[in-house]
Amino acid sequence: MEEDRKARINRLKWHCRRSLLELDLVFDRFWERHEDDLDAEGEAALERLLELQDHDLWALVIGREVTDDHQLMGMIARLQEV
């Protein structure tokens, strides 16, 4: 079971590699703080955010754009705190 989680986390980390340096820095800090406490809901929210284009994701992270999706709002708040 732990190996499954580790594989999912590694896959998410790989998808967090972005072409925008600012996002890379945010995700690096996010993983430093939250790798051990990321639950299944957080993983799902992060997967959904990672489907966005870099500029759209960055706009959410810096607050230029907002979403009314509560699942995404929680993950965006965690990204903003780093």
C-alpha positions as CSV (number, residue, x, y, z in Angstrom):
1,M,0.0,0.0,0.0
2,E,2.8,2.4,0.9
3,E,4.5,1.6,-2.4
4,D,1.3,2.6,-4.3
5,R,1.2,5.9,-2.5
6,K,4.9,6.5,-3.2
7,A,4.4,5.7,-6.9
8,R,1.4,8.1,-7.1
9,I,3.4,10.9,-5.3
10,N,6.4,10.4,-7.6
11,R,4.0,10.6,-10.7
12,L,2.5,13.8,-9.3
13,K,6.0,15.3,-8.7
14,W,6.9,14.5,-12.2
15,H,3.8,16.3,-13.5
16,C,4.6,19.3,-11.3
17,R,7.7,20.0,-13.4
18,R,6.5,23.0,-15.4
19,S,8.0,25.3,-18.0
20,L,7.3,28.3,-15.8
21,L,10.1,28.8,-13.3
22,E,7.7,30.4,-10.8
23,L,5.5,27.3,-10.8
24,D,8.5,25.0,-10.4
25,L,9.5,27.0,-7.3
26,V,6.0,26.9,-5.8
27,F,5.8,23.2,-6.4
28,D,9.3,22.6,-4.9
29,R,8.3,24.4,-1.7
30,F,4.9,22.6,-1.7
31,W,6.5,19.2,-1.8
32,E,8.9,20.1,1.0
33,R,6.0,21.1,3.2
34,H,3.2,18.8,2.2
35,E,4.6,15.5,0.8
36,D,3.9,13.6,4.0
37,D,0.4,15.0,4.7
38,L,-1.1,14.9,1.1
39,D,-4.2,12.8,1.3
40,A,-6.2,11.2,-1.6
41,E,-8.4,14.3,-1.9
42,G,-5.4,16.5,-2.1
43,E,-3.9,14.2,-4.8
44,A,-7.1,14.4,-6.8
45,A,-7.2,18.2,-6.6
46,L,-3.5,18.5,-7.6
47,E,-4.1,16.2,-10.5
48,R,-6.9,18.4,-11.7
49,L,-4.8,21.6,-11.3
50,L,-1.9,20.0,-13.2
51,E,-4.2,19.5,-16.2
52,L,-4.3,23.3,-16.6
53,Q,-1.9,25.2,-18.9
54,D,0.9,26.9,-17.0
55,H,-0.3,30.4,-17.4
56,D,-3.8,29.5,-16.3
57,L,-2.4,27.6,-13.2
58,W,-0.2,30.5,-12.4
59,A,-3.1,33.0,-12.6
60,L,-4.9,30.9,-10.0
61,V,-1.8,30.6,-7.7
62,I,-1.2,34.3,-7.6
63,G,-4.9,35.1,-7.2
64,R,-5.3,36.9,-10.6
65,E,-8.0,34.3,-11.4
66,V,-10.3,32.5,-8.9
67,T,-12.3,29.3,-9.1
68,D,-15.6,28.4,-7.3
69,D,-14.5,24.7,-7.2
70,H,-14.1,24.0,-3.5
71,Q,-11.7,21.1,-4.0
72,L,-9.4,23.2,-6.1
73,M,-9.7,26.2,-3.8
74,G,-8.2,24.2,-1.0
75,M,-5.2,23.1,-3.0
76,I,-4.7,26.5,-4.4
77,A,-4.6,27.9,-0.9
78,R,-2.0,25.4,0.0
79,L,0.1,26.4,-3.0
80,Q,-0.3,30.1,-2.1
81,E,0.9,29.6,1.4
82,V,4.3,28.4,0.2
